[in-house]
Amino acid sequence: MGAKGEFLTCAGRAIPGIHLLGCDAVSWLFGPGFWAKLGAMTPKFRLPPVRILFAVLTLLMGVGGCTDFAQTTGPQNTEVHEVAQSCCRSVERYPDPIISILDPKAENAADRPYVFNREYVLRAPYLQDQPRAWEYVLDHLQPFDILLTSDKSQLAGRVVPGYFGHSLMYLGTEEQLKQRGLWEHAALRPHHPKIRAGQIFYEATPPKVRFSAVDMVLDVDAVAVFRPQVAPSEQSAALARLMTHFDRNFDARLDLGSCESVFCAELINLALPGLRLPQTRAYGRRLIVPDSIATHALDPETPLRFVGFVAGLPGRVESLSQEALIATIARYWPS
């Protein structure tokens, strides 16, 4: 497979007929001193924790000053191994007051609205209502392909460290699954109506693991596609493992040690353990950061291959190269 991916003919290839508006970004305002002062406030003047959280996050997300879209070019010496070494090392970016507010809510995410859900929108996603871009991506997907999405238009996309904030799997159409002999799989048969209705993706997202349609998946800023090397003899077992988790609660704590719930990258890891996705320890738990899946896939020694990268840019949507993907991720994890 070429470095530019299966559906990339050149870096910066514009998809005809697609237009979008500009972009905004975020500047992190508060250093450790702010949190020390906040903790020293007397009880009389303290705000309720939830109000503090949303006041701070509103300020964090509301200031623009740098771009948050993918770069079409990057430093020529940006190498995969350099990005892989720096990626996800600084996951613990938030002070304890923020984590202490979020964690109790995360534990009960199945019983209440998720703190960072699709309701907290900052602007329109760059790929929103871009059917030609969606079709472009769909034309190159195969069953079991892994998608990483970036969506800085939502509050959640700003809070999760790194460029990509979500990962999911493409299951395939009825025709594709029949070609692989998976359509009549016992675990999949109850879900035929969903797939026939266009719900051809599978993801762990609040509040539960579900099948999703293209408008729910590609309504984002950017998407990268990666292809796991799954032998035909292993696909049936992988599909069975995926279906085992259908309707399971979403794990908003992103804890690989949790047995009651599952988060997005964990679902992929459980279905395809042979991928050996990198794990990171942060805030007292083991997790998988979406950006680490991308850097893992760019390593030729792993059973995961880069397919392509489509991102919204000011004035257009572009199909970008592997080099552009590396440069984009590197911006979020400075060495």
C-alpha positions in Angstrom: 0.0 0.0 0.0 1.4 3.4 -0.9 2.1 6.1 1.7 -0.7 8.2 0.4 -3.3 5.6 1.0 -5.7 3.7 -1.2 -8.0 6.6 -2.1 -5.5 9.4 -2.1 -4.0 10.2 -5.4 -2.1 13.3 -4.2 -1.8 15.4 -1.1 -4.3 18.2 -1.0 -6.7 16.8 -3.6 -9.9 18.8 -3.4 -13.2 17.0 -3.7 -15.2 18.9 -6.4 -18.3 20.8 -5.5 -17.7 21.0 -1.7 -17.5 24.3 0.1 -17.5 25.2 3.8 -17.1 28.2 6.0 -14.0 29.2 8.1 -12.8 27.8 11.3 -12.3 28.7 14.9 -10.0 27.4 17.6 -9.2 27.3 21.3 -6.5 28.8 23.5 -6.0 27.3 26.9 -6.2 30.2 29.4 -5.5 29.0 32.9 -2.3 27.7 34.4 -1.7 26.0 37.8 -1.9 29.4 39.6 -5.6 29.8 38.6 -6.5 26.4 40.2 -4.5 27.2 43.3 -6.5 30.4 43.7 -9.7 28.6 43.0 -9.0 26.0 45.7 -8.1 28.8 48.2 -11.5 30.5 47.8 -13.6 30.6 51.0 -16.8 28.5 51.0 -18.9 31.6 51.0 -17.6 32.6 47.6 -17.3 29.2 46.0 -19.5 28.4 43.0 -21.2 25.0 42.7 -18.7 22.5 41.0 -20.9 22.1 37.9 -21.1 25.8 37.4 -17.4 26.2 37.8 -16.8 23.4 35.3 -19.1 24.9 32.6 -17.9 28.5 33.3 -14.3 27.4 32.8 -15.0 25.2 29.8 -17.0 27.9 28.1 -14.1 30.3 28.4 -11.7 27.7 27.2 -13.7 26.9 24.2 -14.8 30.4 23.3 -11.4 32.0 22.6 -10.2 31.8 19.0 -6.7 32.5 17.8 -5.3 29.4 16.1 -6.4 27.0 13.4 -8.0 23.7 14.3 -8.2 22.2 10.9 -5.8 19.7 9.3 -2.6 21.0 7.8 -2.0 20.1 4.1 1.7 20.4 4.7 4.0 19.8 7.6 7.6 19.8 8.5 9.4 17.6 6.1 11.3 15.8 8.9 8.1 14.8 10.7 8.5 11.0 11.0 6.1 8.4 12.2 8.4 7.2 15.0 8.8 10.8 16.3 5.1 11.3 16.5 4.5 7.9 18.1 7.0 8.7 20.8 5.4 12.0 21.7 1.8 11.0 21.1 -0.3 10.5 24.2 2.5 11.0 26.7 0.8 14.1 28.1 -2.7 12.8 28.5 -3.1 14.2 32.0 -3.6 17.8 30.9 -6.4 18.7 33.3 -6.0 19.6 37.0 -7.7 17.5 39.7 -10.7 19.9 40.2 -11.9 19.2 36.7 -11.4 15.4 37.0 -13.1 15.3 40.4 -16.2 17.0 38.9 -16.3 14.9 35.8 -15.7 11.5 37.3 -18.8 11.2 39.5 -21.0 12.0 36.5 -19.1 9.6 34.2 -19.8 6.8 36.6 -23.5 7.3 36.2 -23.5 8.2 32.5 -26.0 5.5 31.7 -28.6 7.0 34.1 -28.2 10.7 33.1 -27.4 12.8 30.1 -23.7 12.6 29.2 -21.8 15.8 30.2 -20.2 16.2 26.8 -22.8 15.1 24.3 -23.9 16.4 20.9 -26.0 19.1 22.6 -22.9 21.2 23.4 -22.1 22.5 19.9 -19.7 25.4 19.3 -20.1 25.7 15.5 -21.2 23.6 12.5 -18.9 20.6 11.7 -16.9 21.1 8.5 -18.3 17.9 6.9 -21.9 18.5 7.9 -24.3 18.1 5.0 -21.5 17.2 2.6 -23.0 14.2 0.8 -20.3 14.2 -1.9 -17.6 13.9 0.8 -19.5 11.2 2.6 -20.0 9.3 -0.6 -16.3 9.6 -1.3 -15.4 8.0 2.0 -18.1 5.3 1.7 -16.9 4.2 -1.7 -13.6 3.1 -0.2 -14.7 1.4 3.0 -14.6 -2.3 3.6 -16.0 -4.3 6.5 -14.0 -4.0 9.7 -12.4 -0.7 8.6 -11.6 1.5 11.6 -12.6 5.2 11.4 -11.1 7.9 13.6 -13.1 11.2 13.6 -12.1 14.7 14.7 -14.9 17.1 15.6 -13.8 20.4 17.2 -17.3 21.8 16.7 -18.4 20.1 19.9 -17.3 20.6 23.4 -16.3 17.0 23.7 -13.9 17.4 20.8 -12.1 20.1 22.6 -11.8 18.3 25.9 -10.4 15.0 24.7 -6.6 15.4 24.3 -5.3 15.1 20.8 -6.7 15.6 17.3 -9.0 12.6 17.0 -11.7 12.2 19.6 -13.6 9.1 18.6 -13.1 5.7 17.0 -15.6 3.3 15.5 -15.9 0.5 13.0 -17.5 0.1 9.6 -19.6 -3.1 9.5 -20.5 -3.0 5.8 -23.6 -3.2 3.6 -25.7 -6.3 3.1 -23.9 -6.9 -0.2 -20.5 -6.6 1.3 -21.3 -8.8 4.2 -22.8 -11.5 1.9 -19.6 -11.4 -0.2 -17.6 -12.3 3.0 -20.1 -15.0 4.1 -21.0 -13.0 7.2 -24.6 -11.9 6.4 -26.2 -15.0 7.9 -24.0 -15.0 10.9 -26.2 -15.9 13.9 -25.1 -12.9 15.9 -25.8 -10.5 13.0 -29.1 -11.9 11.9 -31.2 -10.0 14.5 -29.7 -6.8 13.2 -30.5 -7.2 9.5 -33.2 -4.5 9.6 -30.8 -1.9 11.0 -28.2 -2.6 8.3 -30.8 -2.5 5.5 -31.9 0.9 6.9 -28.4 2.3 6.4 -27.0 1.8 9.9 -23.7 0.3 8.6 -21.4 1.6 11.3 -20.9 0.2 14.8 -19.8 2.3 17.7 -19.6 2.8 21.5 -21.0 6.2 22.0 -23.2 7.8 24.7 -25.4 6.3 26.0 -24.8 2.8 24.6 -23.1 0.6 21.9 -25.2 0.9 18.7 -25.5 0.7 15.0 -25.2 4.1 13.3 -25.9 5.7 9.9 -23.5 7.8 7.9 -25.1 11.1 8.9 -24.4 10.3 12.5 -20.8 9.2 11.9 -19.5 11.7 9.2 -21.2 14.8 10.6 -17.7 15.8 11.9 -14.7 17.9 10.9 -12.4 15.1 9.6 -12.2 11.4 9.3 -9.2 9.0 8.8 -9.7 5.4 7.8 -7.5 2.4 8.7 -7.8 -1.2 7.5 -7.0 -4.1 9.9 -5.5 -7.2 8.4 -8.1 -9.7 9.5 -7.9 -13.1 8.0 -11.1 -14.5 6.5 -11.0 -17.3 9.1 -11.0 -14.7 11.9 -13.7 -12.4 10.7 -16.6 -14.6 12.0 -15.2 -14.6 15.5 -14.5 -10.8 15.4 -18.1 -10.1 14.3 -19.4 -12.3 17.2 -17.3 -10.4 19.7 -18.6 -7.1 18.3 -22.2 -8.1 18.6 -21.7 -9.4 22.2 -21.4 -5.7 23.3 -24.5 -4.4 21.5 -26.6 -2.1 23.7 -23.9 -2.2 26.4 -23.5 1.0 28.4 -21.0 3.6 27.3 -18.0 4.0 29.6 -17.6 7.8 30.0 -14.6 7.2 32.4 -12.7 5.6 29.5 -11.5 2.9 31.8 -10.3 -0.4 30.3 -10.6 -2.0 33.7 -14.4 -1.4 33.8 -16.4 -4.6 33.3 -19.9 -3.0 33.2 -19.4 -0.6 30.3 -17.2 0.0 27.2 -15.8 3.1 25.4 -15.2 3.6 21.7 -11.6 2.4 21.3 -12.1 -0.4 23.9 -14.9 -1.9 21.7 -12.4 -2.1 18.8 -9.8 -3.6 21.0 -12.1 -6.3 22.3 -13.3 -7.2 18.8 -9.8 -7.2 17.3 -7.3 -8.0 20.1 -4.7 -9.0 17.5 -4.2 -5.3 16.6 -2.5 -4.8 19.9 -3.7 -1.2 20.3 -1.4 1.0 22.5 -2.7 1.5 26.0 -1.9 4.6 28.2 -2.2 5.0 31.9 -3.7 8.3 33.1 -5.8 9.5 36.0 -5.5 6.1 37.7 -6.9 4.1 34.8 -5.8 2.4 31.6 -7.2 3.8 28.3 -6.7 4.0 24.6 -6.3 7.4 23.0 -7.6 7.7 19.5 -4.5 9.4 18.2 -2.4 6.5 19.3 -4.5 4.2 17.0 -3.4 6.4 14.1 0.3 6.4 15.0 0.0 2.6 15.6 -1.5 2.2 12.1 1.3 4.2 10.5 3.9 1.7 11.8 4.5 -0.9 9.1 5.1 -3.6 11.7 1.5 -3.5 12.9 -1.5 -5.3 11.3 -3.3 -2.0 10.6 -2.9 0.0 7.4 -3.6 3.6 6.5 -6.4 4.0 3.9 -7.1 7.7 3.7 -7.7 11.0 5.4 -10.5 13.5 4.6 -10.7 16.8 6.4 -12.5 20.1 6.3 -10.4 23.1 5.5 -11.3 26.8 5.1 -13.3 27.0 1.9 -13.1 23.3 0.9 -12.9 19.6 1.9 -9.7 17.8 1.0 -8.5 14.2 0.7 -5.1 14.4 2.4 -1.9 12.3 2.5 -0.4 10.2 5.2 2.2 12.9 5.7 -0.5 15.5 6.3 -2.1 13.2 8.9 1.3 12.8 10.7 1.9 16.5 10.7 -1.6 17.2 12.1 -1.3 14.7 14.9 2.2 16.1 15.7 0.7 19.6 16.4 -1.4 18.2 19.2 1.5 16.3 20.9 4.6 18.5 20.9 7.7 16.6 21.8 
